[in-house]
Amino acid sequence: MYSKKELSQWVVAYCVAYDVEHVIISPGSRNAPLTIGFTNHPKIKTYSIVDERCAAFLA
């Protein structure tokens, strides 16, 4: 299952093409298409961090 938003599909595809293996996500409705794309891709491990500041530090 992938997002229907073409731009988010491109972002996920480029991340995979450049060997990105880990993605940190802060849940929210604005980034839902990216969350769907990253969490459903078999080559990417996602981590969900609620607080954006903590997510930035961890990244």
Secondary structure as UniProt FT lines:
FT   HELIX           6..17
FT   TURN            18..19
FT   STRAND          22..25
FT   TURN            30..31
FT   HELIX           32..39
FT   TURN            42..43
FT   STRAND          45..48
FT   HELIX           52..58
//
